[in-house]
Amino acid sequence: MELSKASAISSATQVGIALGDRSYPILIGPSLLQSSSSWQGLPKATQALIVSNTTVAPLYADALKSALQSLYAQVHVLALPDGEQYKTWETLNLIFDALLSHQCDRKTVLFALGGGVVGDMTGFAAASYMRGVPFVQVPTTLLAQVDSSVGGKTAINHPLGKNMVGAFYQPHRVVCDLSTLKTLPERELSAGLAEIIKYGPIADMDFLAWIEANLSALLQRDPLALSFAVKRSCEIKAHVVGQDERESGVRAILNFGHTFGHAIEAGMGYGAWLHGEAVGCGMVMACELSHRLGLVDAAFVKGLKQVIQTAGLPVVSPILSKEDNAGRYLELMQVDKKTEGGELRFVLIDGPGRAAVRSVDTTLVRQVVDACCA
């Protein structure tokens, strides 16, 4: 759908992501699930499949199904097991099983109702089933609304690395119903704040200052604060993705904190820490690395660490190996998607509000791991 037509969809706040004929709107606002205008203009089909999980489906699947029944003759619901540890081939195959058992054709529309795990797996299934069917992101966690639902990254985890098997495949629409955040556990809320905080040091220091001033309101789920945070986060991500859809250049800066964070997730076992918790801690490590390279001063590191900690996120890195902890981190980071020719590359803060991807000597990385795990 063309962005110029997006204004006819809904009175919700909208952010456009410009990708030529794959452009689409991100709708942001309360009570969007029940609003018929949220779903107008989607691809026509006989069937739709709502993919959710066992936590979210009992809360919101019926509302979404009711809203979609005027558009599709059959609306099916699939509830996957909940948790990062289920982001696997086996769980992905449950989506294909549902599609095939209902004899879904290549026009069938998939709706990803849930957090980042559901969104990533549903998108990957949509990219793969009959070589591609349309899908819509309906993120119900803060992290998914501000990051994983936007930009078309879809994937499952491999035991040796996070999100290592997947595809770039854009949704037809992203519908961020802020009302769903009312049922979000506090730990999940803090995890989402990590991805919001991320946008400040890499792109917008004024936004970081706003986050710091409004952290209490965000933690208390103030509707106006959440609406602005989601909108600004989506604006920054949409701008970056519009320049580099397939992460061949500037889009890599969106992975600030993720190289260390993904190592934490894989090393501890998927699900032990939430993705946002690992990213929050990973940002502290990446910022410390930036400082040791002379790119930011100690005050910047201290300030960002304080914001992350106040958001309810861990700032002390976990021990992944009693024998050689730094070596274990390095081993896990070797499968990071930014690694080239065996050379580790990190997203660094190249001065406040700017980010760059650079190769870093492993000796320095070891020092950072040792310091941050102390």
Secondary structure, 3 states (H helix, E strand, C coil): CCHHHHHHCCCCEEEEECCHHHCEEEEEECCCCCCHHHHCCCCCCCEEEEEEECCCHHHHHHHHHHHHCCCCCEEEEEEECCCHHHCCHHHHHHHHHHHHHCCCCCCCEEEEEECHHHHHHHHHHHHHHHHCCCEEEEECCHHHHHHHCCCCEEEEEECCEEEEEEEECCCCCEEEEHHHHHHCCHHHHHHHHHHHHHHHHHHCHHHHHHHHHHHHHHHCCCHHHHHHHHHHHHHHHHHHHHHCCCCCCHHHHHHCCHHHHHHHHHHHCCCCCCHHHHHHHHHHHHHHHHHHCCCCCHHHHHHHHHHHHHCCCCCCCCCCCCCCHHHHHHHHHCCCCCCECCECEEEEECCCCCEEEEECCHHHHHHHHHHHCC
